[in-house]
């Protein structure tokens, strides 16, 4: 396939459009689009089944991260109020929840996408992104929405190059038929 518009230009225009997604009152995390966009190409390029796979995996990974934040918020002082006690509790929570994430990921070979969703959630929540910074549920909604756009942008980045099939080159050793000679 030959591209009428270079993929680099199309992808850059689409990347620039994410500034309008993040730079508004909702304060959405535009980089979350890039993570899932790249994930599509890591899976082999835009295709419906790959998008669905990410649309299932990334919110699941973000949900596991949400559980960690909620448990930490509501029971973070269970081992005591000192920093070492809080760190020990957080380590235990991460051990349990991360193990659950990885076993769950085996069900549909979702672990890489789940980890991208997991990381996206933490970056959104701790980075203060979303329409209500510091709200764990708002961070989850925002990151899921933005991660969902990545496969769409990946698809658009290939479709908007307006690819055309290249004509097969004529073979020099092909036999000449009566129709070709006329």
C-alpha positions as CSV (number, residue, x, y, z in Angstrom):
1,X,0.0,0.0,0.0
2,X,1.2,3.5,-0.8
3,X,0.2,6.4,1.4
4,X,-1.1,9.5,-0.3
5,X,-0.3,11.4,2.9
6,X,2.8,10.5,5.0
7,X,1.8,8.6,8.1
8,X,4.2,10.8,10.1
9,X,2.2,13.9,9.2
10,X,-1.2,12.3,9.8
11,X,-0.1,10.9,13.2
12,X,1.4,14.3,14.2
13,X,-1.8,16.1,13.3
14,X,-3.8,13.6,15.4
15,X,-1.3,13.9,18.2
16,X,-1.7,17.7,18.2
17,X,-5.5,17.3,18.5
18,X,-5.0,15.6,21.9
19,X,-4.1,19.1,23.2
20,X,-7.7,20.0,22.9
21,X,-8.8,16.9,24.8
22,X,-6.5,17.6,27.7
23,X,-6.4,21.3,27.7
24,X,-10.0,21.9,28.7
25,X,-12.0,22.1,31.9
26,X,-12.1,18.3,32.3
27,X,-8.2,18.3,32.4
28,X,-8.1,14.9,30.7
29,X,-4.8,13.0,30.5
30,X,-3.9,13.2,26.7
31,X,-0.8,10.9,27.2
32,X,-3.3,8.1,28.0
33,X,-4.3,8.2,24.3
34,X,-0.7,7.7,23.3
35,X,-0.2,4.7,25.5
36,X,-3.1,2.8,24.0
37,X,-2.4,4.1,20.5
38,X,1.1,2.7,20.8
39,X,-0.3,-0.6,22.2
40,X,-2.3,-1.1,19.1
41,X,0.8,-1.0,17.0
42,X,2.6,-3.3,19.5
43,X,-0.1,-5.8,18.8
44,X,0.5,-5.5,15.1
45,X,-1.5,-2.5,13.9
46,X,-5.1,-1.3,13.8
47,X,-7.7,-4.1,13.6
48,X,-11.0,-4.5,15.3
49,X,-10.1,-7.5,17.4
50,X,-7.0,-5.8,18.7
51,X,-9.0,-2.7,19.7
52,X,-11.5,-4.8,21.5
53,X,-8.7,-6.6,23.3
54,X,-7.3,-3.3,24.6
55,X,-10.8,-1.9,25.3
56,X,-11.3,-4.9,27.7
57,X,-7.8,-5.1,29.1
58,X,-7.0,-1.4,29.9
59,X,-10.1,-0.6,32.0
60,X,-9.6,-3.8,33.9
61,X,-6.0,-2.8,34.7
62,X,-7.2,0.6,35.7
63,X,-9.8,-1.0,37.9
64,X,-7.1,-3.0,39.8
65,X,-5.2,0.2,40.3
66,X,-8.4,1.9,41.6
67,X,-8.7,-0.9,44.1
68,X,-5.2,-0.2,45.4
69,X,-5.9,3.5,45.8
70,X,-9.3,2.9,47.5
71,X,-7.8,0.3,50.0
72,X,-4.9,2.6,50.7
73,X,-7.2,5.6,51.3
74,X,-9.6,3.7,53.6
75,X,-7.2,1.4,55.4
76,X,-3.7,2.8,54.8
77,X,-3.0,3.3,58.5
78,X,-3.9,-0.3,59.4
79,X,-0.3,-1.1,60.3
80,X,0.3,2.3,62.0
81,X,0.7,5.9,61.1
82,X,4.5,5.9,60.6
83,X,5.9,6.0,57.1
84,X,7.4,2.5,57.4
85,X,4.0,1.1,58.5
86,X,2.2,2.8,55.7
87,X,4.8,1.5,53.2
88,X,4.5,-2.0,54.5
89,X,0.7,-1.9,54.2
90,X,0.9,-0.5,50.7
91,X,3.4,-3.2,49.7
92,X,1.1,-5.9,51.0
93,X,-1.9,-4.4,49.1
94,X,0.2,-4.1,45.9
95,X,1.3,-7.7,46.3
96,X,-2.2,-9.0,46.7
97,X,-3.9,-6.8,44.0
98,X,-1.1,-7.1,41.5
99,X,-1.1,-10.9,41.8
100,X,-4.9,-10.9,41.2
101,X,-4.3,-8.7,38.2
102,X,-1.8,-11.1,36.7
103,X,-3.9,-14.2,37.3
104,X,-7.0,-12.4,35.8
105,X,-4.9,-11.4,32.8
106,X,-4.2,-15.0,32.0
107,X,-7.8,-15.6,31.3
108,X,-7.6,-13.7,28.0
109,X,-3.9,-13.0,27.6
110,X,-4.6,-9.5,28.7
111,X,-1.6,-8.8,31.0
112,X,0.3,-6.3,28.9
113,X,-2.9,-4.2,28.2
114,X,-3.9,-4.5,31.8
115,X,-0.5,-3.2,33.0
116,X,-0.8,-0.2,30.6
117,X,-4.2,0.5,32.1
118,X,-2.8,0.0,35.6
119,X,0.0,2.5,34.9
120,X,-2.3,5.0,33.1
121,X,-4.6,5.1,36.2
122,X,-1.8,5.8,38.6
123,X,-0.4,8.5,36.4
124,X,-3.8,10.1,36.1
125,X,-4.7,9.9,39.8
126,X,-1.3,10.9,41.2
127,X,-0.7,13.4,38.5
128,X,-3.9,15.3,39.4
129,X,-5.6,14.8,36.1
130,X,-9.3,14.5,35.6
131,X,-12.4,16.7,36.2
132,X,-12.0,16.2,39.9
133,X,-8.3,15.9,40.8
134,X,-7.8,13.6,43.8
135,X,-11.1,11.7,43.3
136,X,-10.2,8.1,42.6
137,X,-13.5,7.4,40.6
138,X,-13.1,10.5,38.5
139,X,-9.5,9.5,37.6
140,X,-10.8,6.1,36.6
141,X,-13.5,7.5,34.3
142,X,-11.1,9.9,32.7
143,X,-8.3,7.4,32.1
144,X,-10.7,4.8,30.7
145,X,-12.2,7.3,28.3
146,X,-8.8,8.5,27.1
147,X,-7.3,5.0,26.8
148,X,-10.4,4.1,24.7
149,X,-9.4,6.8,22.2
150,X,-6.0,5.3,21.5
151,X,-7.3,2.5,19.2
152,X,-9.5,5.0,17.4
153,X,-6.5,7.3,16.8
154,X,-4.4,4.3,15.6
155,X,-7.1,3.5,13.1
156,X,-7.5,7.1,12.0
157,X,-3.7,7.4,11.7
158,X,-3.7,4.7,9.0
159,X,-7.0,5.5,7.3
160,X,-6.3,9.2,6.9
161,X,-3.1,8.5,4.9
162,X,-5.6,7.5,2.2
163,X,-3.7,4.4,1.2
164,X,-3.9,3.1,-2.3
165,X,-2.9,-0.3,-3.7
166,X,0.1,-0.2,-5.8
167,X,-0.3,-1.7,-9.3
168,X,1.7,-4.9,-9.7
169,X,4.7,-4.3,-12.0
170,X,4.5,-5.9,-15.4
171,X,6.7,-9.0,-15.8
172,X,9.2,-8.7,-18.7
173,X,9.2,-12.5,-19.2
174,X,5.4,-12.8,-19.5
175,X,4.2,-14.4,-22.7
176,X,2.5,-12.1,-25.2
177,X,-1.0,-13.1,-26.1
178,X,-3.0,-12.1,-29.2
179,X,-5.0,-9.7,-27.1
180,X,-1.8,-8.0,-25.7
181,X,-0.3,-7.6,-29.2
182,X,-3.3,-5.8,-30.6
